[in-house]
Amino acid sequence: MSMQKLDKNGFTTTEHLGREWSFVSPCLVKGSLTIKESPNNKKGKLVQKPPRKHLLIFFCTPVSPGKSRLIVVGPRNYSLWIDPFLSRWMNHVMINLIVDSDMCLLRVQEEKLMEVGPSNWQKACFVPAKADTNVVAFRKWLKKYANGQINWGTKFNGSLLPTLPREQLMDRYWSHVVHCSSCNGVYKCLNIFKISLQVFSIASLAIMATTKSGMILIAGRNTLAAASVLCFVGSKWLSHFIYKIFHFHDYNHAFK
């Protein structure tokens, strides 16, 4: 990866694989990858397919010291075999795993940068790899054109708020699910299914308790008892799944 240009409007870097990254002042990052297709031989004629293009676009807007609003889109002009099996909410779950894994590290990094000062960021960060070119380029741009930091004016003094508990720092429901029609729809459906399992489990127990022994065959009673237990266990597992996917999924960097 190498930097091509840097001015007040942003900067551009390129990778040897062909991807180009652009930072457009003040809060847009765009990565574009173009893959040229080999011509196909159809009926004795070479047909050139249009190149495959994939974009990664990030809008990261500072809201207050230590907080930003992140919007990510990844359009492409081609499809993959797995696309029909992945709905929108599944893609969001995978993206949230990446965002969550960075959240705590970014917070620690911000505190380290505050300690050494924005102009001395190299003392707090070790960026030896070519893959760190975008980070270095952004820090150079920020130092040259923004005095190394965001000008909050009089609304904020620039200091970070106390570190939030992990459940709040990596909260998914209020930061994403409640605003996303796809994730919110699945969240409501799963909760309805969970309640249905609980109701069926309780109803089955009630039927066995209120029905005389001779009115239900032993096989039917055993089947009803097994179904009740399975529904109860299923509701417990589903409750854990809903919390982990749509509320809070802890991330331990020591095991990743």
Summary of the structure (lengths in Angstrom):
residues: 256
radius of gyration: 26.4
end to end distance: 25.4
largest distance: 86.7
contacts: 600
relative contact order: 0.10
helix: 48%
strand: 20%
